[in-house]
Amino acid sequence: MQVIHPDAPRRKGEPSPDGTVVWCGTAGGRDDAALVLVEEDQRWQAPVTTVRWGRMVTDRPGTGCETWGMPDVAQCEGKAVEAVQLRGEMNPGSGRNRYVMDLAQHPPRWPSDDTSPWGGLSGAAVFCGRLLVGVVTSDRAHSANAQLNIAPAYVLHHDSDFRAALAAYGAAPTGLEAVELQHLADPSASPGGPGCRLASPAALLQAGRQIVPFHGRQQLLDELTGWCARSGFGAWLLHGPGGQGKTRLAHQLGSLLTADRWAVLWPRPEATADQLREIRHAAKSLLVVLDYAETRPGQLAAVVEAAAEHPGATPLKLLLLARTAGDWWRQASTASSLAQDYLDSAHTRLLGPLEDDPAARPDAYRAVAGALAASLSKVEGLAGHDWLDTVNSLPLPARLGQDAYGNALTLHMTALADLLDTTTSPGKPASLNRSELHHELSNTTREKAEDVEDRLLGHERRYWRHGAASHGITPGLSAATLETALAAANLASAADRENDYSG
């Protein structure tokens, strides 16, 4: 098939690039859409960011949307193809297993009752904000051309062949996001799909990318999925030291739930209490994940208030991730009678070391190194190295038996740094032993290995700054003063709780 892009001007007689249909739904059906693989063409730039898919999760009317295509009404014989951009609204109560777009523009006059001015628009993508929510299929009957039928993304994603086609070309979906709550979502919680290029190798350590396959906490994951299956509201607090795998576990749970048509929301730190109360309108099953929950008392209170106003017809679950379950949790769960009512029965679980068995760590290290190596070629500047071959010759660190390597992030950082350390300078032999190799690293590779530590330090800085803000310490104290105080506290830590408070 021929593909036309309105942004790519063509000289007269110049052919359009070809496209191949890799998946096709049913003509006139609920899944009346197609996936087309377009050949590379120098006349336009393919998008670099991953497509984000969305679905409506409330019954609230009036959600803004837009589409862009080349309908018949805009075309003139003998002239270049023209595009039309349309605005409108989605009302979830309209349609059955389809969306209906109410056009904001007045419908154009059209000479024939047998055809539609919007002919040629079918197949156009429909976006609500940043999220792709469906595809235009046809006019809605008896609407005088003022409404368009939309094949929803959730119907398309329900087809395993559709998902397989996306995955086959590096566009595997990361789940359907909540359209009405997208302004609340933390973008760092969904850093990109499997085909996304990476600016730094340290980005591979982001839990949201799920680079390393999930393992080791299946029983707890089963408990969490069972908890989510119960009706109504529920809260669960997972706590443990940094790097223990709390966030990775939460992402795994989120992946399972989105595959089961749930919506998952990781609120951004700046979301206000008033904004978070919008959760009360959720009409689909919803999981809210509050990371660094101990630094977000106001958001926690807002979610509890939203739960109190939620109709309860669908599950609404709150997963809290924190480093401790101490004073902050006692204060938050007793801050009001409402908090006591909704948080008194919350589950709490201390997350122990992921790799607590030293005998199992060599296999875990190999598995982590293999998963990271498979993605290192996507990092800018590192595509030319055979990372998978490197894994096979990577020696095991002698220090794996130390307790510190029971921490998941420490193990992952070590494997990543070890992989980066195997890049030799240009012109140097590849047969150097490990000690010699370390001294022969190029400056670029040294910087990339240091990126791993810098990434962790940045993560820690954000955590402690959020904590300081939640306790009202900032902006009274500068960031430099806070970091100095934190360093002193870690270097001269208290022997017990009493010493900690007597200071």
C-alpha positions as a Python dict, from the first residue, in 0.01 Angstrom:
ca = {
    (1, 'M'): (0, 0, 0),
    (2, 'Q'): (104, 362, -56),
    (3, 'V'): (157, 588, 246),
    (4, 'I'): (99, 964, 245),
    (5, 'H'): (239, 1192, 512),
    (6, 'P'): (100, 1548, 503),
    (7, 'D'): (420, 1693, 649),
    (8, 'A'): (639, 1548, 374),
    (9, 'P'): (612, 1757, 54),
    (10, 'R'): (658, 1560, -267),
    (11, 'R'): (752, 1669, -616),
    (12, 'K'): (498, 1599, -884),
    (13, 'G'): (518, 1239, -996),
    (14, 'E'): (735, 1133, -702),
    (15, 'P'): (604, 808, -551),
    (16, 'S'): (496, 777, -190),
    (17, 'P'): (680, 533, 35),
    (18, 'D'): (536, 185, 66),
    (19, 'G'): (369, 43, 375),
    (20, 'T'): (295, -315, 473),
    (21, 'V'): (-6, -415, 681),
    (22, 'V'): (124, -629, 970),
    (23, 'W'): (-205, -661, 1156),
    (24, 'C'): (-563, -600, 1053),
    (25, 'G'): (-886, -600, 1251),
    (26, 'T'): (-1237, -670, 1127),
    (27, 'A'): (-1389, -428, 877),
    (28, 'G'): (-1691, -266, 1041),
    (29, 'G'): (-1615, -441, 1371),
    (30, 'R'): (-1512, -309, 1710),
    (31, 'D'): (-1146, -356, 1611),
    (32, 'D'): (-1175, -188, 1269),
    (33, 'A'): (-811, -74, 1252),
    (34, 'A'): (-477, -175, 1104),
    (35, 'L'): (-109, -160, 1192),
    (36, 'V'): (108, -50, 899),
    (37, 'L'): (485, -86, 881),
    (38, 'V'): (613, 215, 687),
    (39, 'E'): (940, 200, 497),
    (40, 'E'): (1210, 443, 602),
    (41, 'D'): (1192, 768, 411),
    (42, 'Q'): (1426, 1065, 427),
    (43, 'R'): (1135, 1306, 387),
    (44, 'W'): (1022, 1268, 747),
    (45, 'Q'): (1167, 1167, 1079),
    (46, 'A'): (1016, 873, 1262),
    (47, 'P'): (924, 949, 1626),
    (48, 'V'): (1193, 864, 1879),
    (49, 'T'): (978, 842, 2189),
    (50, 'T'): (768, 539, 2269),
    (51, 'V'): (397, 557, 2190),
    (52, 'R'): (196, 576, 2510),
    (53, 'W'): (-146, 414, 2500),
    (54, 'G'): (-444, 517, 2710),
    (55, 'R'): (-799, 433, 2810),
    (56, 'M'): (-1081, 612, 2989),
    (57, 'V'): (-1106, 511, 3354),
    (58, 'T'): (-1390, 731, 3481),
    (59, 'D'): (-1747, 801, 3371),
    (60, 'R'): (-1689, 1176, 3368),
    (61, 'P'): (-1794, 1344, 3039),
    (62, 'G'): (-1607, 1606, 2841),
    (63, 'T'): (-1253, 1470, 2808),
    (64, 'G'): (-1074, 1664, 2533),
    (65, 'C'): (-935, 1477, 2235),
    (66, 'E'): (-799, 1542, 1885),
    (67, 'T'): (-724, 1365, 1559),
    (68, 'W'): (-542, 1448, 1239),
    (69, 'G'): (-603, 1305, 895),
    (70, 'M'): (-688, 1366, 530),
    (71, 'P'): (-1065, 1350, 487),
    (72, 'D'): (-1241, 1396, 154),
    (73, 'V'): (-1381, 1733, 260),
    (74, 'A'): (-1032, 1887, 248),
    (75, 'Q'): (-929, 1752, -93),
    (76, 'C'): (-940, 1930, -429),
    (77, 'E'): (-889, 1741, -751),
    (78, 'G'): (-553, 1805, -911),
    (79, 'K'): (-402, 1963, -599),
    (80, 'A'): (-172, 1834, -326),
    (81, 'V'): (-324, 1630, -44),
    (82, 'E'): (-450, 1846, 243),
    (83, 'A'): (-477, 1754, 610),
    (84, 'V'): (-739, 1844, 869),
    (85, 'Q'): (-690, 1855, 1244),
    (86, 'L'): (-1007, 1804, 1448),
    (87, 'R'): (-1081, 1872, 1815),
    (88, 'G'): (-1359, 1723, 2020),
    (89, 'E'): (-1467, 1552, 2340),
    (90, 'M'): (-1503, 1194, 2459),
    (91, 'N'): (-1795, 1093, 2679),
    (92, 'P'): (-1736, 743, 2823),
    (93, 'G'): (-2109, 675, 2852),
    (94, 'S'): (-2157, 698, 2475),
    (95, 'G'): (-2107, 390, 2259),
    (96, 'R'): (-2058, 26, 2347),
    (97, 'N'): (-1707, -117, 2327),
    (98, 'R'): (-1621, 190, 2125),
    (99, 'Y'): (-1557, 557, 2192),
    (100, 'V'): (-1754, 843, 2038),
    (101, 'M'): (-1584, 1172, 1954),
    (102, 'D'): (-1816, 1474, 1961),
    (103, 'L'): (-1659, 1722, 1720),
    (104, 'A'): (-1600, 2077, 1843),
    (105, 'Q'): (-1613, 2216, 1487),
    (106, 'H'): (-1942, 2262, 1308),
    (107, 'P'): (-1979, 1976, 1053),
    (108, 'P'): (-1918, 2088, 693),
    (109, 'R'): (-2192, 2089, 434),
    (110, 'W'): (-2172, 1791, 203),
    (111, 'P'): (-2365, 1745, -124),
    (112, 'S'): (-2439, 1374, -88),
    (113, 'D'): (-2632, 1183, 176),
    (114, 'D'): (-2471, 860, 57),
    (115, 'T'): (-2115, 958, 145),
    (116, 'S'): (-1949, 1139, 435),
    (117, 'P'): (-1728, 1447, 433),
    (118, 'W'): (-1504, 1251, 672),
    (119, 'G'): (-1440, 972, 421),
    (120, 'G'): (-1065, 914, 410),
    (121, 'L'): (-1027, 1000, 778),
    (122, 'S'): (-1070, 639, 891),
    (123, 'G'): (-750, 503, 1041),
    (124, 'A'): (-650, 837, 1190),
    (125, 'A'): (-510, 813, 1543),
    (126, 'V'): (-704, 980, 1824),
    (127, 'F'): (-514, 1130, 2116),
    (128, 'C'): (-625, 1253, 2457),
    (129, 'G'): (-332, 1465, 2562),
    (130, 'R'): (-19, 1254, 2521),
    (131, 'L'): (-204, 921, 2508),
    (132, 'L'): (-315, 732, 2198),
    (133, 'V'): (-666, 614, 2282),
    (134, 'G'): (-801, 479, 1954),
    (135, 'V'): (-850, 501, 1579),
    (136, 'V'): (-1124, 672, 1375),
    (137, 'T'): (-1349, 419, 1203),
    (138, 'S'): (-1660, 599, 1073),
    (139, 'D'): (-1930, 862, 1119),
    (140, 'R'): (-2177, 791, 1395),
    (141, 'A'): (-2523, 723, 1253),
    (142, 'H'): (-2782, 1002, 1275),
    (143, 'S'): (-2525, 1254, 1401),
    (144, 'A'): (-2528, 1481, 1094),
    (145, 'N'): (-2152, 1423, 1064),
    (146, 'A'): (-2095, 1576, 1408),
    (147, 'Q'): (-1972, 1256, 1577),
    (148, 'L'): (-1707, 998, 1490),
    (149, 'N'): (-1688, 635, 1600),
    (150, 'I'): (-1352, 537, 1750),
    (151, 'A'): (-1205, 186, 1783),
    (152, 'P'): (-1061, 203, 2139),
    (153, 'A'): (-703, 111, 2217),
    (154, 'Y'): (-824, -126, 2490),
    (155, 'V'): (-1015, -331, 2230),
    (156, 'L'): (-708, -350, 2007),
    (157, 'H'): (-479, -444, 2294),
    (158, 'H'): (-714, -722, 2393),
    (159, 'D'): (-608, -900, 2072),
    (160, 'S'): (-292, -1104, 2135),
    (161, 'D'): (-200, -1084, 1764),
    (162, 'F'): (-209, -703, 1784),
    (163, 'R'): (24, -703, 2083),
    (164, 'A'): (253, -955, 1913),
    (165, 'A'): (272, -736, 1602),
    (166, 'L'): (373, -436, 1813),
    (167, 'A'): (639, -639, 1992),
    (168, 'A'): (777, -782, 1667),
    (169, 'Y'): (875, -434, 1551),
    (170, 'G'): (1011, -301, 1880),
    (171, 'A'): (697, -117, 1985),
    (172, 'A'): (571, -348, 2259),
    (173, 'P'): (305, -166, 2464),
    (174, 'T'): (387, -76, 2823),
    (175, 'G'): (22, -83, 2931),
    (176, 'L'): (-281, 141, 2901),
    (177, 'E'): (-254, 457, 3108),
    (178, 'A'): (-547, 636, 3271),
    (179, 'V'): (-650, 918, 3037),
    (180, 'E'): (-826, 1134, 3296),
    (181, 'L'): (-541, 1096, 3546),
    (182, 'Q'): (-247, 1147, 3309),
    (183, 'H'): (-178, 1497, 3449),
    (184, 'L'): (-115, 1329, 3786),
    (185, 'A'): (125, 1064, 3656),
    (186, 'D'): (497, 1078, 3729),
    (187, 'P'): (673, 1053, 3389),
    (188, 'S'): (982, 899, 3550),
    (189, 'A'): (772, 596, 3649),
    (190, 'S'): (730, 509, 3278),
    (191, 'P'): (1073, 592, 3138),
    (192, 'G'): (1024, 425, 2799),
    (193, 'G'): (955, 101, 2622),
    (194, 'P'): (1191, -172, 2509),
    (195, 'G'): (1281, 6, 2184),
    (196, 'C'): (1372, 334, 2352),
    (197, 'R'): (1732, 451, 2314),
    (198, 'L'): (1920, 542, 2630),
    (199, 'A'): (2149, 837, 2696),
    (200, 'S'): (2341, 665, 2978),
    (201, 'P'): (2405, 306, 3083),
    (202, 'A'): (2295, 403, 3435),
    (203, 'A'): (1940, 438, 3297),
    (204, 'L'): (1932, 57, 3272),
    (205, 'L'): (1907, 49, 3651),
    (206, 'Q'): (1572, 229, 3653),
    (207, 'A'): (1316, -11, 3798),
    (208, 'G'): (1049, 114, 3558),
    (209, 'R'): (1242, -12, 3257),
    (210, 'Q'): (1226, -368, 3395),
    (211, 'I'): (1550, -460, 3215),
    (212, 'V'): (1637, -743, 3453),
    (213, 'P'): (1363, -1010, 3462),
    (214, 'F'): (1164, -1027, 3782),
    (215, 'H'): (1260, -1309, 4016),
    (216, 'G'): (1281, -1410, 4379),
    (217, 'R'): (961, -1263, 4522),
    (218, 'Q'): (693, -1471, 4353),
    (219, 'Q'): (515, -1563, 4676),
    (220, 'L'): (485, -1200, 4780),
    (221, 'L'): (373, -1106, 4428),
    (222, 'D'): (102, -1372, 4449),
    (223, 'E'): (-13, -1226, 4782),
    (224, 'L'): (-31, -879, 4629),
    (225, 'T'): (-230, -992, 4325),
    (226, 'G'): (-469, -1179, 4555),
    (227, 'W'): (-509, -867, 4766),
    (228, 'C'): (-587, -661, 4456),
    (229, 'A'): (-855, -912, 4352),
    (230, 'R'): (-1061, -826, 4661),
    (231, 'S'): (-1334, -569, 4620),
    (232, 'G'): (-1327, -216, 4756),
    (233, 'F'): (-1039, -18, 4903),
    (234, 'G'): (-722, -163, 5050),
    (235, 'A'): (-379, -36, 5153),
    (236, 'W'): (-45, -219, 5174),
    (237, 'L'): (287, -83, 5301),
    (238, 'L'): (610, -237, 5168),
    (239, 'H'): (917, -109, 5348),
    (240, 'G'): (1287, -183, 5345),
    (241, 'P'): (1628, -25, 5275),
    (242, 'G'): (1697, 145, 4943),
    (243, 'G'): (1786, -86, 4655),
    (244, 'Q'): (1603, -384, 4799),
    (245, 'G'): (1364, -413, 4504),
    (246, 'K'): (1046, -243, 4634),
    (247, 'T'): (995, -35, 4321),
    (248, 'R'): (1075, -325, 4088),
    (249, 'L'): (818, -541, 4267),
    (250, 'A'): (558, -265, 4235),
    (251, 'H'): (625, -236, 3861),
    (252, 'Q'): (587, -611, 3820),
    (253, 'L'): (255, -599, 4000),
    (254, 'G'): (150, -306, 3782),
    (255, 'S'): (239, -497, 3466),
    (256, 'L'): (24, -793, 3571),
    (257, 'L'): (-268, -567, 3659),
    (258, 'T'): (-257, -362, 3337),
    (259, 'A'): (-264, -688, 3142),
    (260, 'D'): (-585, -761, 3337),
    (261, 'R'): (-734, -421, 3234),
    (262, 'W'): (-647, -233, 3550),
    (263, 'A'): (-522, 126, 3553),
    (264, 'V'): (-204, 196, 3750),
    (265, 'L'): (-109, 545, 3870),
    (266, 'W'): (227, 655, 4012),
    (267, 'P'): (150, 1014, 4121),
    (268, 'R'): (413, 1276, 4053),
    (269, 'P'): (565, 1434, 4365),
    (270, 'E'): (419, 1777, 4278),
    (271, 'A'): (58, 1656, 4251),
    (272, 'T'): (-160, 1855, 4490),
    (273, 'A'): (-410, 1714, 4734),
    (274, 'D'): (-699, 1861, 4533),
    (275, 'Q'): (-572, 1694, 4217),
    (276, 'L'): (-528, 1356, 4384),
    (277, 'R'): (-883, 1363, 4514),
    (278, 'E'): (-991, 1317, 4150),
    (279, 'I'): (-911, 950, 4202),
    (280, 'R'): (-1255, 923, 4361),
    (281, 'H'): (-1409, 926, 4012),
    (282, 'A'): (-1235, 604, 3903),
    (283, 'A'): (-1486, 363, 3748),
    (284, 'K'): (-1225, 102, 3649),
    (285, 'S'): (-1002, -102, 3880),
    (286, 'L'): (-719, 127, 3992),
    (287, 'L'): (-388, 77, 4174),
    (288, 'V'): (-218, 388, 4315),
    (289, 'V'): (151, 352, 4400),
    (290, 'L'): (307, 609, 4635),
    (291, 'D'): (685, 574, 4619),
    (292, 'Y'): (882, 733, 4905),
    (293, 'A'): (552, 736, 5092),
    (294, 'E'): (719, 863, 5410),
    (295, 'T'): (793, 1191, 5227),
    (296, 'R'): (434, 1232, 5100),
    (297, 'P'): (201, 1263, 5400),
    (298, 'G'): (-23, 1515, 5224),
    (299, 'Q'): (-68, 1291, 4920),
    (300, 'L'): (-140, 990, 5140),
    (301, 'A'): (-412, 1184, 5321),
    (302, 'A'): (-559, 1297, 4987),
    (303, 'V'): (-578, 940, 4854),
    (304, 'V'): (-753, 828, 5174),
    (305, 'E'): (-1006, 1111, 5133),
    (306, 'A'): (-1060, 1005, 4770),
    (307, 'A'): (-1114, 646, 4884),
    (308, 'A'): (-1380, 764, 5128),
    (309, 'E'): (-1571, 925, 4840),
    (310, 'H'): (-1512, 643, 4592),
    (311, 'P'): (-1831, 445, 4518),
    (312, 'G'): (-1652, 114, 4578),
    (313, 'A'): (-1805, -65, 4280),
    (314, 'T'): (-1454, -138, 4150),
    (315, 'P'): (-1132, -209, 4342),
    (316, 'L'): (-921, 89, 4451),
    (317, 'K'): (-588, -18, 4599),
    (318, 'L'): (-308, 189, 4752),
    (319, 'L'): (46, 49, 4756),
    (320, 'L'): (292, 244, 4972),
    (321, 'L'): (669, 205, 4926),
    (322, 'A'): (891, 335, 5205),
    (323, 'R'): (1221, 269, 5375),
    (324, 'T'): (1075, 235, 5722),
    (325, 'A'): (741, 178, 5893),
    (326, 'G'): (827, 389, 6196),
    (327, 'D'): (703, 720, 6333),
    (328, 'W'): (588, 856, 5999),
    (329, 'W'): (353, 558, 5951),
    (330, 'R'): (210, 580, 6302),
    (331, 'Q'): (143, 950, 6254),
    (332, 'A'): (-6, 909, 5905),
    (333, 'S'): (-232, 619, 5997),
    (334, 'T'): (-370, 802, 6302),
    (335, 'A'): (-372, 1158, 6164),
    (336, 'S'): (-752, 1162, 6147),
    (337, 'S'): (-1046, 937, 6215),
    (338, 'L'): (-1071, 885, 5838),
    (339, 'A'): (-708, 772, 5821),
    (340, 'Q'): (-764, 532, 6108),
    (341, 'D'): (-1071, 385, 5940),
    (342, 'Y'): (-898, 329, 5607),
    (343, 'L'): (-540, 248, 5714),
    (344, 'D'): (-594, 53, 6035),
    (345, 'S'): (-626, -276, 5847),
    (346, 'A'): (-340, -204, 5604),
    (347, 'H'): (-90, -482, 5545),
    (348, 'T'): (272, -402, 5632),
    (349, 'R'): (566, -607, 5511),
    (350, 'L'): (939, -567, 5558),
    (351, 'L'): (1122, -654, 5239),
    (352, 'G'): (1436, -854, 5316),
    (353, 'P'): (1746, -889, 5094),
    (354, 'L'): (1662, -1028, 4751),
    (355, 'E'): (1981, -1230, 4717),
    (356, 'D'): (2025, -1339, 5080),
    (357, 'D'): (2181, -1677, 4990),
    (358, 'P'): (2552, -1625, 4901),
    (359, 'A'): (2557, -1960, 4719),
    (360, 'A'): (2291, -1839, 4476),
    (361, 'R'): (2454, -1505, 4397),
    (362, 'P'): (2687, -1625, 4117),
    (363, 'D'): (2385, -1742, 3915),
    (364, 'A'): (2198, -1422, 3999),
    (365, 'Y'): (2500, -1214, 3894),
    (366, 'R'): (2523, -1398, 3560),
    (367, 'A'): (2151, -1352, 3496),
    (368, 'V'): (2168, -981, 3576),
    (369, 'A'): (2478, -930, 3360),
    (370, 'G'): (2312, -1111, 3071),
    (371, 'A'): (1998, -899, 3091),
    (372, 'L'): (2197, -575, 3110),
    (373, 'A'): (2424, -681, 2824),
    (374, 'A'): (2121, -742, 2602),
    (375, 'S'): (2023, -375, 2643),
    (376, 'L'): (2363, -203, 2650),
    (377, 'S'): (2370, -184, 2269),
    (378, 'K'): (2075, 59, 2294),
    (379, 'V'): (2287, 305, 2491),
    (380, 'E'): (2423, 593, 2285),
    (381, 'G'): (2788, 528, 2198),
    (382, 'L'): (2790, 163, 2305),
    (383, 'A'): (2624, -7, 2008),
    (384, 'G'): (2950, -127, 1850),
    (385, 'H'): (3056, -364, 2127),
    (386, 'D'): (2958, -732, 2146),
    (387, 'W'): (2811, -718, 2495),
    (388, 'L'): (2652, -1063, 2486),
    (389, 'D'): (2988, -1222, 2407),
    (390, 'T'): (3142, -1019, 2689),
    (391, 'V'): (2909, -1180, 2944),
    (392, 'N'): (3045, -1527, 2869),
    (393, 'S'): (3400, -1421, 2956),
    (394, 'L'): (3313, -1200, 3252),
    (395, 'P'): (3484, -1327, 3571),
    (396, 'L'): (3279, -1353, 3888),
    (397, 'P'): (3360, -1082, 4146),
    (398, 'A'): (3542, -1233, 4443),
    (399, 'R'): (3338, -1019, 4683),
    (400, 'L'): (2997, -1168, 4602),
    (401, 'G'): (2986, -1348, 4937),
    (402, 'Q'): (2970, -1020, 5129),
    (403, 'D'): (2636, -928, 5284),
    (404, 'A'): (2615, -605, 5082),
    (405, 'Y'): (2555, -808, 4765),
    (406, 'G'): (2229, -940, 4900),
    (407, 'N'): (2096, -595, 4805),
    (408, 'A'): (1948, -610, 4454),
    (409, 'L'): (2065, -266, 4341),
    (410, 'T'): (2421, -328, 4464),
    (411, 'L'): (2436, -652, 4266),
    (412, 'H'): (2293, -484, 3955),
    (413, 'M'): (2532, -189, 3982),
    (414, 'T'): (2827, -425, 4016),
    (415, 'A'): (2729, -626, 3709),
    (416, 'L'): (2679, -309, 3504),
    (417, 'A'): (3008, -153, 3611),
    (418, 'D'): (3189, -483, 3544),
    (419, 'L'): (3046, -496, 3191),
    (420, 'L'): (3150, -137, 3122),
    (421, 'D'): (3498, -211, 3255),
    (422, 'T'): (3558, -462, 2976),
    (423, 'T'): (3583, -198, 2702),
    (424, 'T'): (3945, -146, 2602),
    (425, 'S'): (4102, 164, 2454),
    (426, 'P'): (4142, 174, 2076),
    (427, 'G'): (4449, -22, 1962),
    (428, 'K'): (4487, -216, 2288),
    (429, 'P'): (4473, -597, 2290),
    (430, 'A'): (4155, -761, 2420),
    (431, 'S'): (4350, -1034, 2599),
    (432, 'L'): (4455, -821, 2898),
    (433, 'N'): (4383, -964, 3240),
    (434, 'R'): (4125, -791, 3458),
    (435, 'S'): (4375, -579, 3649),
    (436, 'E'): (4550, -459, 3333),
    (437, 'L'): (4220, -404, 3159),
    (438, 'H'): (4100, -170, 3432),
    (439, 'H'): (4402, 57, 3371),
    (440, 'E'): (4352, 53, 2996),
    (441, 'L'): (3996, 183, 2999),
    (442, 'S'): (3921, 477, 2772),
    (443, 'N'): (3815, 803, 2937),
    (444, 'T'): (3471, 764, 2783),
    (445, 'T'): (3421, 423, 2939),
    (446, 'R'): (3544, 544, 3277),
    (447, 'E'): (3286, 820, 3265),
    (448, 'K'): (3011, 573, 3180),
    (449, 'A'): (3106, 347, 3472),
    (450, 'E'): (3104, 647, 3703),
    (451, 'D'): (2757, 731, 3571),
    (452, 'V'): (2629, 428, 3760),
    (453, 'E'): (2745, 563, 4096),
    (454, 'D'): (2631, 915, 4005),
    (455, 'R'): (2286, 778, 3923),
    (456, 'L'): (2257, 615, 4264),
    (457, 'L'): (2379, 928, 4440),
    (458, 'G'): (2124, 1137, 4251),
    (459, 'H'): (1854, 893, 4357),
    (460, 'E'): (1962, 930, 4720),
    (461, 'R'): (1974, 1310, 4699),
    (462, 'R'): (1617, 1324, 4570),
    (463, 'Y'): (1499, 1091, 4845),
    (464, 'W'): (1651, 1295, 5128),
    (465, 'R'): (1543, 1629, 4977),
    (466, 'H'): (1184, 1507, 4956),
    (467, 'G'): (1211, 1389, 5317),
    (468, 'A'): (1348, 1725, 5431),
    (469, 'A'): (1068, 1909, 5251),
    (470, 'S'): (799, 1691, 5409),
    (471, 'H'): (935, 1774, 5756),
    (472, 'G'): (953, 2148, 5684),
    (473, 'I'): (1334, 2159, 5700),
    (474, 'T'): (1365, 2319, 5358),
    (475, 'P'): (1396, 2585, 5230),
    (476, 'G'): (1539, 2699, 5566),
    (477, 'L'): (1854, 2489, 5514),
    (478, 'S'): (2045, 2480, 5187),
    (479, 'A'): (2097, 2158, 4989),
    (480, 'A'): (2470, 2169, 5072),
    (481, 'T'): (2398, 2192, 5447),
    (482, 'L'): (2153, 1901, 5427),
    (483, 'E'): (2404, 1683, 5243),
    (484, 'T'): (2675, 1767, 5498),
    (485, 'A'): (2444, 1678, 5786),
    (486, 'L'): (2345, 1353, 5616),
    (487, 'A'): (2709, 1258, 5556),
    (488, 'A'): (2793, 1328, 5922),
    (489, 'A'): (2497, 1120, 6041),
    (490, 'N'): (2606, 825, 5829),
    (491, 'L'): (2971, 848, 5932),
    (492, 'A'): (2890, 881, 6303),
    (493, 'S'): (2562, 695, 6330),
    (494, 'A'): (2387, 631, 6661),
    (495, 'A'): (2434, 295, 6832),
    (496, 'D'): (2063, 266, 6914),
    (497, 'R'): (1732, 456, 6900),
    (498, 'E'): (1789, 631, 7234),
    (499, 'N'): (2126, 770, 7120),
    (500, 'D'): (1968, 873, 6794),
    (501, 'Y'): (1722, 1100, 6972),
    (502, 'S'): (1964, 1226, 7240),
    (503, 'G'): (2193, 1334, 6955),
}
